Amino acid sequence: MGERSSKNVSDLTTDVSEDLSELRNLLLAPEQTQLDRLQERLDDPVLRTREVSRLLPGALTLQKDDPVLTAVLTPHVEQAFFTSLRRSPQAIVDAIAPIMGPAIRQAIRQALQSLTQSLNQTVEHSFSLKGLRWRIEAWTTGRPFAEVVLFHTLRYRVEQAFLIHRDTGLLLQHVATETAIVRDQEMVSGMLTAIRNFVHDSFGGQRERDLSSFQVGEFTVWIQQGTNALLAVVIRGTAPETFHDVLQDTLDHIHLTQAEALVAFNGDASSFASTQPNLEACLQSQYEAPAQKPSPVLVVIGFLLLLGLLLWGWGSYRDGQRWDSLVDRLKSEPGLVLITAHDHGGQYELTGLRDPLATDPTSLIAASGLQTDRIRSTWSPYYALDPRLILSRARTILQPPDTVNLALEGEVLVVSGTAQKDWAQEARRIAPFVPGVIRYEDTKLRTGSIAQLIADIERITILFASNSTVIDPGEAKKIPALIIAIRELDDMAIQSHQQVTMECRGSVDAGGSELTNRMLIKARAQAVCSALGESGVGSATMLTTETASIRRPENHATTRSVSLSVGIHPADSAKAGHP
Amino acid sequence: MMHKKICMLGGFAVGKTSLVRRFVTNLFSEQYHTTIGVTVEKKVLSVAGEDVTLMLWDLYGDDEFQRIRESYLRGSSGYILVVDGTRKETLATALGLQQTVEGLLGPIPFALIVNKSDVRDVWEIDDAALSELRQQGWTIFFGSAKTGEGVESLFSTLADRLLKQAT
């Protein structure tokens, strides 16, 4: 009973299940199909992967700002990067080379520029007087030479820039030059804010009365105020006022680009890293411009101009001196009367009178050293009464022979010497017509011929006492006249191209021995010759002593005498005749 | 790294400066206290694996000669009240300062440290007063400038609260 009952229940249950299944199939068949498909998609990894791959880009895009996603992906990305780097480093190198190359080149260029600038400065200041002075300063003060150079050549250099949050005084960003001494910039930032607050509370109250700058030794701190941030810069030296504009522009730019970050600032300054280039742009510096070296061309031109100026100045001075000298020379020159002498700025004008016999003024002008084409001179003829010119004029007109001497004694033309009669007569006739000559005097002029002179000479006899070979003082007085005659003869012989031979011939009286007489003749002739020779008888005259024969005229005083025997010969034959 | 501005406040000669000086980076002389009424010091902490820099504005004591400058408080993320356990009146000063700061900056995190715990037997401040403050939600530490007790935990706790508040 129990078993049958149980079997019936079982059958009934089976029937119900089948019915339910059938009913479910009837009611939920479409949904079941969908569920099966979904199950299949979930169970099939290939299919699911394909579907996720379609959704992933969109999903990542939607979650781009999710820090969790970033945190989750970061280690995988890093791992993938390192794996890739290990597997194919060349691919990475190829990928980043175009980026790194220019960056490295720029870094090297900047380093070299900095080095070059530093070297230039050091070299420039090492070998100058100024550099030596700075070396001494560095030595005496114990500071490095580079620092002394910097101190003297730097106009200003912004060494640090602080971007400070206005309310908290916390540092948002800080940049500094390589050489700047940076202490704890965060504490400096806070203290700067404290000091600014202190000043503001103590003296300000209004925004425009905020602390904007203060000076500490060689440093100046400028604080540019912004709505939410301050920009403080530490400047070595003195920056131009226009640098305030640079700071303000920078601060404005930061306020513009970081507006949200500034307002929402909660102590994390990492988002302000992007302001670093802006702050670095504020690290400006300006050095003293090196003494402007003029262009070599300008130096040469300047030098040439200066040289030209000097030459022109020297030329003008020299011409002035030469002109003055010429004028003085013309004024002092006999026969020239300078009437006007004008210097028209390098062009000269001379007017005056000129004696025909005066020195040619043109030769004086040429000798002056001045350019003759710059001198215009006009000379009118006249007769000068200068004694030298009167004499010159007289010589020109009278044409005296060389044996005639002209002299001017006051207004009298005095003629002396020896001349032919014809000349003497002609001179006496025309001399009064020589301009400047009032009277003519020729009483000292001897007129005659060679024969006459020879006769005159041979007529003179020098007498001696008995047995004497010494010229008696009374007889010695004849010697000068004899010499004058001899010289006149000599002059005339020269004019006529002849030579004169004179022989001193002694004579003795009847007494005495032959030997004595011969000695007396010789000694007396020599005495006279010596007397004549001492005074000189002229170049055309040859004086000899005749000793060959004893002349013994009649007992007459003149027998103890010496006389001259004169001969005249053509110039060449004289010597031949008297060896 | 997170940076937070913290003000150190307290009555005259409660030991604010000596309490923290041994544990902070200081760059500026104490002379600033008497000149501009504040020195800024720095304390770097690591809280829950994260570094945080506390910029400590050590404000010159509050007394009849020199009032604290409210402008120094501006921008603070939190503050520390320092009380001298041996001088009861310094607690009253701290209470007054707390009201001033809260009035100015609103309810920002703060902590109170009762200094001179090394001479606790001569304290004038009793536990009852402090318990009352604790019940009001105040975070109170006992510390000693002499032994260094309580200082690190003071900063760590406050920094932790600041970071949590920030997140």
Chai-1 contact restraints between the chains, C-beta under 6 A:
chainA,res_idxA,chainB,res_idxB,connection_type,confidence,min_distance_angstrom,max_distance_angstrom,comment,restraint_id
A,D167,B,R74,contact,1.0,0.0,6.0,A-B,restraint_1
A,D167,B,G75,contact,1.0,0.0,6.0,A-B,restraint_2
A,T168,B,K5,contact,1.0,0.0,6.0,A-B,restraint_3
A,T168,B,G75,contact,1.0,0.0,6.0,A-B,restraint_4
A,L170,B,H3,contact,1.0,0.0,6.0,A-B,restraint_5
A,R183,B,L27,contact,1.0,0.0,6.0,A-B,restraint_6
A,D184,B,L27,contact,1.0,0.0,6.0,A-B,restraint_7
A,E186,B,K42,contact,1.0,0.0,6.0,A-B,restraint_8
A,M187,B,L27,contact,1.0,0.0,6.0,A-B,restraint_9
A,M187,B,V40,contact,1.0,0.0,6.0,A-B,restraint_10
A,M187,B,K42,contact,1.0,0.0,6.0,A-B,restraint_11
A,G190,B,V40,contact,1.0,0.0,6.0,A-B,restraint_12
A,G190,B,M55,contact,1.0,0.0,6.0,A-B,restraint_13
A,M191,B,F28,contact,1.0,0.0,6.0,A-B,restraint_14
A,M191,B,V40,contact,1.0,0.0,6.0,A-B,restraint_15
A,A194,B,V38,contact,1.0,0.0,6.0,A-B,restraint_16
A,A194,B,V40,contact,1.0,0.0,6.0,A-B,restraint_17
A,N197,B,S71,contact,1.0,0.0,6.0,A-B,restraint_18
A,N197,B,Y72,contact,1.0,0.0,6.0,A-B,restraint_19
A,F198,B,I36,contact,1.0,0.0,6.0,A-B,restraint_20
A,D201,B,R69,contact,1.0,0.0,6.0,A-B,restraint_21
A,D201,B,S71,contact,1.0,0.0,6.0,A-B,restraint_22
A,N266,B,A166,contact,1.0,0.0,6.0,A-B,restraint_23
A,G267,B,M2,contact,1.0,0.0,6.0,A-B,restraint_24
A,G267,B,H3,contact,1.0,0.0,6.0,A-B,restraint_25
A,G267,B,K4,contact,1.0,0.0,6.0,A-B,restraint_26
A,D268,B,M2,contact,1.0,0.0,6.0,A-B,restraint_27
